[in-house]
Amino acid sequence: MHCSTNDQYRCSALLVISISFLSMMFSGCTYSFKGGSAPANLKTIVIPVVDDQSGFGDPTLRDSFTQKIIKAFTDDNSLQVTDRNSADSMLEIVITDVKDVPLVLQGGENVSTRRITVTVRATFQDLKQRKKLWEKSFSQYGDYPSGGGLTQRAVGVTDAVSKLAEDILNDTVAGW
């Protein structure tokens, strides 16, 4: 390549870009993103009934959480939810703690809003290779108006469980 004195800057820049491009092509470097999808060998997942070790005392919490997490995976369609006998992977969830605390006080000591926080431990396993892929704790909350009784508290629990299902789904299918 021949460059005139006026074009020396452009020629130098072009030469640097060309050399950089060629060196990247031939260096064998790979680039990967964190995130994406689960490993290729995992196509199906079994999600056993959520275990409640929190002592919270809500008999519907286990089943409602199980249904919410199954729905999240079904809607996402990254891993097909199936039974234990045909699953490539398994997601086990244990509710470890549920806290219900006052959040907003009005007029002295009157509680107008409460916050319910649900904490779980989730374990994701590759059943084909018989290895634990990850084990993590997750915690989310839902706020609800005080004075509405168990019906309003259930709204707070549902909100917390929905957020947890989304967090667990994201870490399972996009945490690679």
C-alpha contacts under 8 A as a table, 3 or more apart, distances in Angstrom:
res1	aa1	res2	aa2	distance
3	C	6	N	7.94
3	C	7	D	5.86
3	C	8	Q	5.89
3	C	11	C	6.43
4	S	7	D	5.34
4	S	8	Q	6.30
5	T	8	Q	5.38
6	N	9	Y	7.62
7	D	10	R	5.40
7	D	11	C	6.15
8	Q	11	C	5.07
8	Q	12	S	6.02
9	Y	12	S	5.18
9	Y	13	A	6.23
10	R	13	A	5.15
10	R	14	L	6.08
11	C	14	L	5.07
11	C	15	L	6.03
12	S	15	L	5.07
12	S	16	V	6.22
13	A	16	V	5.19
13	A	17	I	6.20
14	L	17	I	5.15
14	L	18	S	6.04
15	L	18	S	5.11
15	L	19	I	6.12
16	V	19	I	5.25
16	V	20	S	6.07
17	I	20	S	5.13
17	I	21	F	6.09
18	S	21	F	5.16
18	S	22	L	6.15
19	I	22	L	5.17
19	I	23	S	6.01
20	S	23	S	5.21
20	S	24	M	6.26
21	F	24	M	5.28
21	F	25	M	6.31
22	L	25	M	5.08
22	L	26	F	6.26
23	S	26	F	5.32
23	S	27	S	5.72
24	M	27	S	5.29
24	M	28	G	7.25
24	M	29	C	6.70
25	M	28	G	6.76
25	M	29	C	7.70
26	F	29	C	7.97
33	F	36	G	7.47
34	K	175	G	6.89
34	K	176	W	5.58
35	G	174	A	4.65
35	G	175	G	5.00
35	G	176	W	4.68
36	G	173	V	7.17
36	G	174	A	4.82
36	G	175	G	7.08
36	G	176	W	6.16
37	S	78	S	7.44
37	S	173	V	5.07
37	S	174	A	5.06
37	S	175	G	7.41
37	S	176	W	6.33
38	A	42	L	6.55
38	A	78	S	7.91
38	A	172	T	7.07
38	A	173	V	5.03
38	A	174	A	6.68
38	A	175	G	7.65
38	A	176	W	6.28
39	P	42	L	5.67
39	P	176	W	7.71
40	A	43	K	7.14
41	N	88	D	7.59
42	L	45	I	7.80
42	L	79	L	7.34
42	L	88	D	5.42
42	L	89	S	6.44
42	L	126	D	7.43
43	K	78	S	7.56
43	K	79	L	5.17
43	K	80	Q	6.30
43	K	87	A	7.99
43	K	88	D	6.40
43	K	89	S	7.97
44	T	79	L	4.92
44	T	80	Q	4.49
44	T	81	V	5.77
44	T	82	T	6.33
44	T	86	S	7.65
44	T	87	A	5.06
44	T	88	D	5.19
44	T	89	S	6.24
45	I	79	L	6.01
45	I	80	Q	5.99
45	I	81	V	4.93
45	I	82	T	5.88
45	I	83	D	7.70
45	I	87	A	5.08
45	I	88	D	5.92
45	I	89	S	4.66
45	I	90	M	5.28
45	I	91	L	7.13
46	V	81	V	5.71
46	V	82	T	5.33
46	V	83	D	5.46
46	V	84	R	5.60
46	V	87	A	5.69
46	V	88	D	7.97
46	V	89	S	6.39
46	V	90	M	4.83
46	V	91	L	6.46
47	I	66	T	7.63
47	I	70	I	6.94
47	I	81	V	7.37
47	I	90	M	5.96
47	I	91	L	5.18
47	I	92	E	6.28
48	P	66	T	7.59
48	P	90	M	7.95
48	P	91	L	7.30
48	P	92	E	6.29
49	V	62	R	6.84
49	V	63	D	6.80
49	V	66	T	5.55
49	V	93	I	7.97
50	V	62	R	5.25
50	V	63	D	7.05
50	V	65	F	6.74
50	V	66	T	5.47
50	V	92	E	6.91
50	V	93	I	5.18
50	V	94	V	5.81
50	V	95	I	7.26
51	D	62	R	6.29
51	D	93	I	6.37
51	D	94	V	4.63
51	D	95	I	6.11
52	D	55	G	7.35
52	D	61	L	7.68
52	D	62	R	6.03
52	D	94	V	5.78
52	D	95	I	4.69
52	D	96	T	6.78
53	Q	94	V	6.76
53	Q	95	I	5.71
53	Q	96	T	5.33
53	Q	97	D	7.35
54	S	95	I	5.83
54	S	96	T	4.69
54	S	97	D	4.44
54	S	98	V	6.09
55	G	97	D	7.58
55	G	98	V	7.97
56	F	97	D	7.54
56	F	98	V	6.05
58	D	61	L	5.59
59	P	62	R	7.01
60	T	63	D	5.62
60	T	64	S	6.03
61	L	64	S	5.26
61	L	65	F	5.92
62	R	65	F	5.36
62	R	66	T	6.13
63	D	66	T	5.01
63	D	67	Q	6.14
64	S	67	Q	5.18
64	S	68	K	6.14
65	F	68	K	5.06
65	F	69	I	6.22
65	F	161	V	6.21
65	F	165	A	7.94
66	T	69	I	5.39
66	T	70	I	6.18
67	Q	70	I	5.16
67	Q	71	K	6.05
68	K	71	K	5.13
68	K	72	A	6.21
68	K	161	V	7.43
68	K	162	S	6.77
68	K	165	A	6.59
69	I	72	A	5.02
69	I	73	F	6.40
69	I	165	A	5.05
69	I	166	E	7.92
69	I	169	L	7.69
70	I	73	F	5.27
70	I	74	T	6.07
70	I	81	V	7.16
71	K	74	T	4.95
71	K	75	D	5.92
72	A	75	D	5.28
72	A	76	D	6.12
72	A	165	A	6.54
72	A	166	E	6.87
72	A	169	L	6.88
73	F	76	D	5.05
73	F	77	N	6.05
73	F	78	S	7.15
73	F	79	L	6.73
73	F	80	Q	7.43
73	F	81	V	6.99
73	F	169	L	6.62
74	T	77	N	5.23
74	T	79	L	7.71
74	T	80	Q	6.71
74	T	81	V	6.51
76	D	79	L	7.82
77	N	80	Q	6.14
78	S	173	V	6.72
79	L	173	V	7.78
81	V	87	A	7.90
82	T	86	S	6.70
82	T	87	A	6.01
83	D	86	S	5.88
83	D	87	A	6.08
84	R	87	A	5.32
84	R	90	M	7.96
87	A	90	M	7.11
87	A	127	L	7.32
88	D	126	D	6.24
88	D	127	L	5.29
88	D	128	K	5.67
89	S	124	F	7.18
89	S	125	Q	5.46
89	S	126	D	4.54
89	S	127	L	4.95
89	S	128	K	7.29
90	M	123	T	7.96
90	M	124	F	5.75
90	M	125	Q	5.21
90	M	126	D	6.73
90	M	127	L	6.76
91	L	122	A	6.87
91	L	123	T	5.67
91	L	124	F	4.59
91	L	125	Q	6.53
92	E	122	A	5.61
92	E	123	T	5.19
92	E	124	F	6.58
93	I	120	V	6.60
93	I	121	R	5.77
93	I	122	A	4.42
93	I	123	T	6.52
94	V	120	V	5.43
94	V	121	R	5.25
94	V	122	A	6.42
95	I	98	V	7.78
95	I	118	V	7.31
95	I	119	T	6.04
95	I	120	V	4.30
95	I	121	R	6.53
96	T	118	V	7.94
96	T	119	T	5.72
96	T	120	V	5.19
96	T	121	R	6.75
97	D	117	T	7.94
97	D	118	V	5.92
97	D	119	T	5.07
97	D	120	V	6.93
98	V	116	I	6.91
98	V	117	T	5.57
98	V	118	V	4.56
98	V	119	T	6.31
99	K	115	R	7.91
99	K	116	I	5.47
99	K	117	T	5.12
99	K	118	V	6.65
100	D	114	R	6.83
100	D	115	R	5.70
100	D	116	I	4.30
100	D	117	T	6.51
101	V	114	R	5.62
101	V	115	R	5.43
101	V	116	I	6.45
102	P	105	L	7.46
102	P	111	V	6.18
102	P	112	S	8.00
102	P	113	T	6.35
102	P	114	R	4.40
102	P	115	R	6.26
103	L	111	V	7.30
103	L	112	S	7.73
103	L	113	T	5.39
103	L	114	R	4.80
103	L	115	R	5.83
104	V	111	V	5.83
104	V	112	S	5.60
104	V	113	T	4.98
104	V	114	R	6.84
105	L	108	G	6.93
105	L	109	E	5.94
105	L	110	N	5.44
105	L	111	V	4.48
105	L	112	S	5.80
105	L	113	T	7.31
106	Q	109	E	6.44
106	Q	110	N	5.22
106	Q	111	V	6.13
106	Q	112	S	6.28
107	G	110	N	5.95
111	V	114	R	7.27
111	V	146	S	6.32
112	S	145	P	5.87
112	S	146	S	5.05
112	S	147	G	7.61
113	T	143	D	6.75
113	T	144	Y	5.70
113	T	145	P	4.50
113	T	146	S	5.01
114	R	143	D	5.66
114	R	144	Y	5.48
114	R	145	P	6.20
114	R	146	S	5.86
115	R	141	Y	6.55
115	R	142	G	5.74
115	R	143	D	4.38
115	R	144	Y	6.43
115	R	156	G	7.11
116	I	141	Y	5.45
116	I	142	G	5.40
116	I	143	D	6.27
116	I	144	Y	7.99
116	I	153	R	7.79
116	I	156	G	6.08
116	I	157	V	6.41
116	I	160	A	7.41
117	T	139	S	6.82
117	T	140	Q	5.61
117	T	141	Y	4.15
117	T	142	G	6.56
117	T	157	V	7.80
117	T	160	A	6.70
118	V	139	S	5.64
118	V	140	Q	5.64
118	V	141	Y	6.17
118	V	157	V	7.61
118	V	160	A	6.39
118	V	161	V	7.30
119	T	137	S	7.04
119	T	138	F	5.66
119	T	139	S	4.22
119	T	140	Q	6.68
120	V	137	S	5.59
120	V	138	F	5.34
120	V	139	S	6.38
121	R	135	E	7.10
121	R	136	K	5.67
121	R	137	S	4.34
121	R	138	F	6.34
122	A	135	E	5.64
122	A	136	K	5.50
122	A	137	S	6.26
122	A	138	F	7.61
122	A	168	I	7.64
123	T	132	K	7.30
123	T	133	L	7.77
123	T	134	W	5.87
123	T	135	E	4.29
123	T	136	K	6.62
124	F	132	K	6.18
124	F	133	L	5.62
124	F	134	W	5.44
124	F	135	E	6.39
124	F	172	T	7.22
125	Q	130	R	7.22
125	Q	131	K	5.82
125	Q	132	K	4.34
125	Q	133	L	5.23
125	Q	134	W	7.10
126	D	129	Q	5.66
126	D	130	R	5.63
126	D	131	K	5.40
126	D	132	K	6.22
126	D	133	L	6.48
127	L	130	R	4.73
127	L	131	K	6.79
132	K	135	E	7.49
138	F	164	L	6.86
138	F	167	D	7.68
138	F	168	I	7.71
139	S	164	L	6.89
140	Q	160	A	5.19
140	Q	161	V	7.40
140	Q	163	K	6.32
140	Q	164	L	5.97
141	Y	156	G	7.36
141	Y	157	V	7.58
141	Y	159	D	7.03
141	Y	160	A	4.43
141	Y	161	V	7.99
141	Y	163	K	7.81
142	G	155	V	7.58
142	G	156	G	4.18
142	G	157	V	6.01
142	G	158	T	7.40
142	G	159	D	4.95
142	G	160	A	4.65
143	D	156	G	5.07
143	D	159	D	7.82
144	Y	152	Q	5.97
144	Y	153	R	6.21
144	Y	155	V	6.59
144	Y	156	G	5.16
145	P	148	G	6.47
145	P	152	Q	6.53
145	P	153	R	7.97
146	S	149	G	7.34
146	S	152	Q	7.50
147	G	152	Q	7.96
148	G	151	T	6.34
148	G	152	Q	4.97
148	G	153	R	7.37
149	G	152	Q	5.71
149	G	153	R	6.40
150	L	153	R	4.89
150	L	154	A	5.99
151	T	154	A	5.18
151	T	155	V	6.72
152	Q	155	V	5.13
152	Q	156	G	6.74
153	R	156	G	5.15
153	R	157	V	6.31
154	A	157	V	4.96
154	A	158	T	6.00
155	V	158	T	5.13
155	V	159	D	6.23
156	G	159	D	5.17
156	G	160	A	6.31
157	V	160	A	5.15
157	V	161	V	6.09
158	T	161	V	5.10
158	T	162	S	6.04
159	D	162	S	5.19
159	D	163	K	6.37
160	A	163	K	5.27
160	A	164	L	6.22
161	V	164	L	4.97
161	V	165	A	6.08
162	S	165	A	5.16
162	S	166	E	6.38
163	K	166	E	5.20
163	K	167	D	6.24
164	L	167	D	5.04
164	L	168	I	6.06
165	A	168	I	5.23
165	A	169	L	6.01
166	E	169	L	5.11
166	E	170	N	6.11
167	D	170	N	5.20
167	D	171	D	6.28
168	I	171	D	5.21
168	I	172	T	6.07
169	L	172	T	5.10
169	L	173	V	6.11
169	L	174	A	7.89
170	N	173	V	5.52
170	N	174	A	5.22
170	N	175	G	6.61
171	D	174	A	5.58
171	D	175	G	4.55
172	T	175	G	5.88
173	V	176	W	7.32
